[in-house]
Amino acid sequence: MDRTNKPESLRYLSVSSLAFGILGGAFCWWLPLGMIFSLMGLLFGIIDATNARRRSLDFRLSIAAIVVAVAALALDVVIAALGLQTVTFGPLPR
């Protein structure tokens, strides 16, 4: 089975980027974990968008995943700046 000339109909990096972006938004109350998920979603989305543009494939799902990851990262940063997180690693702030 030759997979070199077959275009990919479903790119797993874009799906995982979207999933990590959604998880980053869902775990915004847990500060380091939400930021890590959001950053991973952003990184995977940028990598997949770059690969899709090089191969002349459709990259709309990658762009949507990047937007979701950036929105989740912005939510994480706002929650961190206001100190509204409920779970943190390390000692409790005074």
C-alpha positions in Angstrom: 0.0 0.0 0.0 1.6 3.2 -1.2 0.8 6.2 1.0 3.2 8.7 -0.6 0.8 10.0 -3.3 -2.4 9.8 -1.2 -3.6 13.1 0.2 -4.6 12.9 3.9 -8.3 13.5 4.4 -7.9 13.8 8.2 -4.8 15.2 9.7 -4.2 14.0 13.2 -2.2 17.1 14.3 -5.0 19.4 13.6 -7.5 17.2 15.5 -5.1 16.9 18.4 -4.4 20.7 18.3 -8.2 21.3 18.5 -8.5 18.9 21.4 -5.6 20.4 23.3 -7.1 23.9 22.8 -10.4 22.8 24.2 -8.7 21.1 27.1 -6.7 24.2 27.8 -10.0 26.2 28.0 -11.6 23.5 30.1 -8.7 23.4 32.6 -8.3 27.2 32.9 -9.0 26.9 36.6 -5.9 24.7 37.1 -3.3 27.2 36.1 -0.2 25.3 34.9 -2.1 22.4 33.3 -4.4 24.8 31.3 -1.5 26.8 30.0 0.4 23.7 29.0 -2.6 22.3 27.1 -3.2 25.6 25.4 0.5 26.0 24.4 0.5 22.4 23.0 -2.6 23.1 21.0 -1.0 26.3 19.6 2.2 24.5 18.7 0.5 21.6 17.1 -1.8 23.9 15.1 1.1 26.0 13.8 3.0 22.9 12.8 0.0 21.4 11.0 -0.9 24.6 9.3 2.7 24.9 8.0 2.7 21.3 6.8 -0.7 21.7 5.1 0.3 24.9 3.3 3.5 23.2 2.0 1.5 20.2 0.7 -1.3 22.5 -0.7 -3.9 20.9 1.5 -6.8 22.5 3.2 -5.8 24.1 6.5 -9.1 25.5 7.8 -9.2 23.0 10.7 -5.6 24.0 11.7 -6.6 27.7 11.7 -9.7 27.0 13.8 -7.5 25.0 16.3 -5.0 27.8 16.5 -7.9 30.3 17.2 -9.3 28.0 20.0 -5.8 27.5 21.5 -5.1 31.3 21.5 -8.5 32.0 23.1 -7.8 29.4 25.8 -4.3 30.7 26.4 -5.7 34.3 26.7 -8.3 33.0 29.2 -5.5 31.2 31.2 -3.4 34.4 31.2 -6.3 36.5 32.4 -7.2 34.0 35.2 -3.5 33.9 36.2 -3.2 37.7 36.3 -6.4 38.1 38.4 -5.4 35.2 40.7 -8.6 33.3 40.2 -7.1 29.8 39.8 -8.4 27.3 42.2 -5.6 24.7 42.0 -1.9 25.5 41.9 1.3 23.6 42.2 3.5 24.5 45.2 2.7 26.3 48.5 -0.4 28.4 48.9 0.0 32.1 48.3 -0.3 34.4 51.3 
